[in-house]
Amino acid sequence: MSETSQGTGGRRAAVGGGQPPPDGTDPGEPAPRSEPEPGPSSFTPDPAQIAGTEAEDPGPAGGPTATVGEAAEEEGASGRGSVLPAVLAAVAVLIVAVVLVVLIVRTDDHSARANGPGAPAASPATSVPVVVNADQGSQTELIHGITLLKSQYDYLNTYGLVTLPWLAQRSPGVTWVPGATPIHQSDQVSLAITPESALVATRSKDGACWYVLDAEPGATAVATYKLPGPAMYFNMQSGVTCDGSNAPMNGWGQTFPQP
């Protein structure tokens, strides 16, 4: 054995006390590098990443995720959908209220025109006494008819637009005929009109013919029947053809005459 070998062996013996290490490694070789055991992490995540992660909505299983902003937008859309019917209902109620107000104002305006200064004579239904006799039914029928006509004149400012079908719809039980048509029954009413006047006539059960004339300003009937001026007039005659076109030229007054 050479001296070199002996020197090396002697050093080994001196280092290890003459015994090799239990794990069989050579003391002369460098020790293997050990990995540190895993422990608590000292890594601090970025707060922005945490916020982004928390903002994610896992959504339905297997479906796409939604952020908080998207969820809020969906909730807002749902809220708008539930509010829309309520808004439409409120608008409808407002429209109905406006229409009612317009109708009320218009009705008041027509009433003011009918009852204000320079208005025509008051309604014959309240201002004209009915003669209490066998002809009372005929007189009442004419009063109702002229009242209906007068209401249309106050609304339209003319008699020229009044039609017989319109009158028939609003006065059941009465048969309206043109002014030149003779009437023979007490349930018939003859009507002769111009834009400024309306004349109605009917025959009573005892054969008398009764008349009511409404002459408005500008009516030619004022001159035709020699009347003092625009107003409501009444008349009666017997033994004649009864219709609105053959009214008597004289005898008109502010009340029904005695038969």
Secondary structure, 3 states (H helix, E strand, C coil): CCHHHHHHHHHHHHHHCCCCCCCCCCCCCCCCCCCCCCCCCCCCCCHHHHHHHHCEECCCCCCCCEEHHHHHHHHHHHHHHHHHHHHHHHHHHHHHHHHHHHHHHHHHHHHHHHHCCCCCCCCHHHHCCCCCCCCHHHHHHHHHHHHHHHHHHHHHCCCCCCCHHHHHHHCCCCEEEECCCCCCCCCEEEEEEECCEEEEEEECCCCCEEEEEEECCCCCHHHHCCCCCCEEEEEEECCCCCCCCCCCCCCCECCCCCC
